[in-house]
Amino acid sequence: MKKSLVILLVLSVIISLFNSFSGYAADGDNISVGVFDFETRESSIDKLGPKIADMITAYLSTDPSLKLVERAEIKKILSELGLSKTGIVEQNEAVQVGRVIGAKILVTGRAFPIDGELVIVSKIIGTETTRVFGNVVKGPLSEKLTTLIEEMATRITKTIEDKGDELLPAPRSKEDKIALLREKLKGKKFPRVSVEISDEYIGASDIDSAAEREIIFILRKCGFEVVQQSKKVLSTWARSYLEDSSIELPQHLEQVDVVLVGEAFSEFAARTGSLVSSKARVEIRAIDTSSGRILASSRKTETAVDLSERIAARTALQNATLDVASKLIPEMLNSWQR
């Protein structure tokens, strides 16, 4: 099981991004949905689970706003991962599988007889938000089950329609994130800043200081004055500081109020067909030059996929840097006083 979960963690990032090429993910306004076999433990209905899932998939596929992941593809992926085809109980596991198959929303559940009735319980899970909503329907075992399953499918469709804003993440572009950051910083006094972030692509040469370039771009977009320093002097000090934070700041930094110092690493993660994923980690500290005090620090790990390994690494670094900046900069300003 541990091996399966490790595989899930790797594949979930690669294949969820791969979806934009393969067609699993939602196109336009279409929401991609994956329906698992429903769990049926009781011997009297032990073969009903796949039938419930097949019928729900059929009903949902008539909704033009939904795009159903092929049931055969779901079974294939689960088989390859050595996981049960029915009744995934652990929510985190279900979410990871949903991401692997490219489903924005996952439908799972169980059915069981009680007091002469069949009870069907469904869970609708947002694979990116981890929000969960449930539905329950029940009816006599002696009556046609198609009516009961159709009612469940209708409720699932309504849940997706009514709770879509909670099940699905709000799309947010790089520009949106920077705009949101600028809004948070309104009315604040900005220090003058210098930046020194080392970039290392493990197993290869430097990749154009992607993290440093990105943080400088963000700072300037937000209205900061970024002061260029002697690269040789600043980088030498930064390397020493990261090993020993008691080392004094060099004299030339007196012309700035805050220096951002950090490290960025990226490396090959995995390959799926012609697509390559790279993983990146960025860690940055904001240091007050007058006192040497750490004003704020933040770190982030991201993975990106592209046809080119280097572009994937650069994208992962940029995404991680943007997330770090969104947290670091407001904390830095709250701690810095002049």
ZIZIMO-V137874 format. One record per residue. N is the residue number from 1. RES is the residue in one letter. PSI is psi in degrees with one decimal (NA if undefined). Layout:
{{N/RES/PSI} {N/RES/PSI}}
//
This chain:
{{1/M/-39.5} {2/K/-41.1} {3/K/-40.3} {4/S/-41.5} {5/L/-36.1} {6/V/-44.1} {7/I/-40.8} {8/L/-45.7} {9/L/-37.4} {10/V/-49.1} {11/L/-31.2} {12/S/-38.6} {13/V/-45.6} {14/I/-51.2} {15/I/-31.2} {16/S/-35.0} {17/L/-32.6} {18/F/-22.6} {19/N/-31.8} {20/S/-22.2} {21/F/-34.9} {22/S/-18.1} {23/G/3.5} {24/Y/-38.0} {25/A/168.2} {26/A/139.4} {27/D/124.9} {28/G/-120.9} {29/D/-1.1} {30/N/132.3} {31/I/124.5} {32/S/130.2} {33/V/135.5} {34/G/131.6} {35/V/120.0} {36/F/156.1} {37/D/135.4} {38/F/145.1} {39/E/131.5} {40/T/97.6} {41/R/-31.7} {42/E/137.3} {43/S/-29.9} {44/S/-20.4} {45/I/24.9} {46/D/-16.4} {47/K/7.2} {48/L/-25.7} {49/G/-53.4} {50/P/-34.4} {51/K/-41.1} {52/I/-46.7} {53/A/-41.9} {54/D/-43.1} {55/M/-39.9} {56/I/-42.0} {57/T/-43.5} {58/A/-43.9} {59/Y/-44.8} {60/L/-32.1} {61/S/-14.8} {62/T/-11.1} {63/D/116.3} {64/P/-15.3} {65/S/-8.2} {66/L/147.0} {67/K/113.5} {68/L/131.3} {69/V/136.5} {70/E/131.5} {71/R/-34.6} {72/A/-34.9} {73/E/-39.1} {74/I/-47.6} {75/K/-38.1} {76/K/-46.7} {77/I/-44.0} {78/L/-40.1} {79/S/-42.9} {80/E/-31.2} {81/L/-3.3} {82/G/29.2} {83/L/157.7} {84/S/144.9} {85/K/-6.6} {86/T/155.6} {87/G/49.2} {88/I/114.1} {89/V/-43.0} {90/E/121.2} {91/Q/-42.8} {92/N/-38.5} {93/E/-43.3} {94/A/-41.3} {95/V/-43.6} {96/Q/-43.4} {97/V/-41.4} {98/G/-40.0} {99/R/-37.2} {100/V/-43.0} {101/I/-2.1} {102/G/21.6} {103/A/127.6} {104/K/-29.1} {105/I/137.6} {106/L/134.8} {107/V/123.7} {108/T/172.5} {109/G/-165.1} {110/R/160.9} {111/A/144.2} {112/F/147.8} {113/P/144.1} {114/I/127.3} {115/D/42.5} {116/G/6.4} {117/E/157.3} {118/L/124.4} {119/V/128.2} {120/I/125.0} {121/V/130.6} {122/S/151.0} {123/K/129.2} {124/I/117.0} {125/I/128.9} {126/G/115.4} {127/T/-17.3} {128/E/-25.2} {129/T/-17.4} {130/T/12.8} {131/R/145.1} {132/V/133.7} {133/F/149.3} {134/G/158.6} {135/N/149.4} {136/V/132.4} {137/V/153.8} {138/K/153.0} {139/G/164.8} {140/P/138.1} {141/L/-22.0} {142/S/-15.1} {143/E/171.6} {144/K/129.4} {145/L/-18.4} {146/T/-36.2} {147/T/-41.8} {148/L/-43.5} {149/I/-36.4} {150/E/-39.5} {151/E/-41.1} {152/M/-43.6} {153/A/-39.9} {154/T/-41.6} {155/R/-37.8} {156/I/-44.3} {157/T/-42.5} {158/K/-39.1} {159/T/-44.3} {160/I/-40.1} {161/E/-45.1} {162/D/-33.3} {163/K/16.1} {164/G/-37.4} {165/D/-26.9} {166/E/-31.6} {167/L/-33.4} {168/L/142.5} {169/P/147.0} {170/A/124.1} {171/P/135.2} {172/R/115.3} {173/S/173.1} {174/K/-43.0} {175/E/-38.0} {176/D/-41.9} {177/K/-40.8} {178/I/-40.6} {179/A/-40.9} {180/L/-40.1} {181/L/-43.4} {182/R/-37.5} {183/E/-39.9} {184/K/-28.7} {185/L/-0.9} {186/K/135.6} {187/G/-3.1} {188/K/149.3} {189/K/133.1} {190/F/135.5} {191/P/160.6} {192/R/138.8} {193/V/143.7} {194/S/154.6} {195/V/135.0} {196/E/105.4} {197/I/123.2} {198/S/136.4} {199/D/132.5} {200/E/124.3} {201/Y/110.2} {202/I/123.2} {203/G/2.9} {204/A/178.8} {205/S/178.8} {206/D/145.4} {207/I/58.7} {208/D/26.9} {209/S/51.9} {210/A/-42.5} {211/A/-44.1} {212/E/-44.8} {213/R/-39.3} {214/E/-43.7} {215/I/-35.6} {216/I/-42.9} {217/F/-44.6} {218/I/-45.4} {219/L/-46.0} {220/R/-36.8} {221/K/-30.6} {222/C/-8.5} {223/G/9.7} {224/F/148.5} {225/E/115.9} {226/V/116.4} {227/V/123.6} {228/Q/136.2} {229/Q/169.8} {230/S/114.3} {231/K/-40.2} {232/K/-47.9} {233/V/-45.8} {234/L/-41.0} {235/S/-35.8} {236/T/-44.6} {237/W/-42.7} {238/A/-43.2} {239/R/-40.1} {240/S/-39.1} {241/Y/-40.5} {242/L/-22.0} {243/E/-30.2} {244/D/101.2} {245/S/-5.0} {246/S/-7.9} {247/I/132.9} {248/E/150.9} {249/L/144.1} {250/P/154.8} {251/Q/-37.8} {252/H/-11.1} {253/L/-2.2} {254/E/-17.8} {255/Q/-4.2} {256/V/160.6} {257/D/-33.9} {258/V/139.5} {259/V/133.1} {260/L/120.1} {261/V/139.5} {262/G/-177.6} {263/E/146.0} {264/A/129.5} {265/F/143.1} {266/S/154.6} {267/E/161.1} {268/F/137.6} {269/A/-54.4} {270/A/168.2} {271/R/134.0} {272/T/104.0} {273/G/-124.5} {274/S/-1.8} {275/L/142.9} {276/V/137.9} {277/S/141.8} {278/S/145.8} {279/K/140.0} {280/A/147.0} {281/R/131.3} {282/V/132.3} {283/E/126.8} {284/I/140.2} {285/R/144.2} {286/A/122.2} {287/I/130.0} {288/D/119.9} {289/T/-20.3} {290/S/-24.8} {291/S/-14.4} {292/G/6.8} {293/R/139.6} {294/I/115.8} {295/L/-36.1} {296/A/157.7} {297/S/150.3} {298/S/154.0} {299/R/154.2} {300/K/142.5} {301/T/133.4} {302/E/157.9} {303/T/140.0} {304/A/157.0} {305/V/139.8} {306/D/172.1} {307/L/-26.0} {308/S/132.7} {309/E/-42.2} {310/R/-41.9} {311/I/-39.0} {312/A/-43.0} {313/A/-43.0} {314/R/-41.2} {315/T/-42.6} {316/A/-41.6} {317/L/-43.9} {318/Q/-42.8} {319/N/-42.4} {320/A/-40.5} {321/T/-40.3} {322/L/-41.5} {323/D/-40.6} {324/V/-46.1} {325/A/-38.4} {326/S/-28.9} {327/K/-42.1} {328/L/-46.5} {329/I/-47.5} {330/P/-40.2} {331/E/-39.6} {332/M/-45.0} {333/L/-35.5} {334/N/-30.3} {335/S/-26.7} {336/W/134.5} {337/Q/137.3} {338/R/NA}}
//
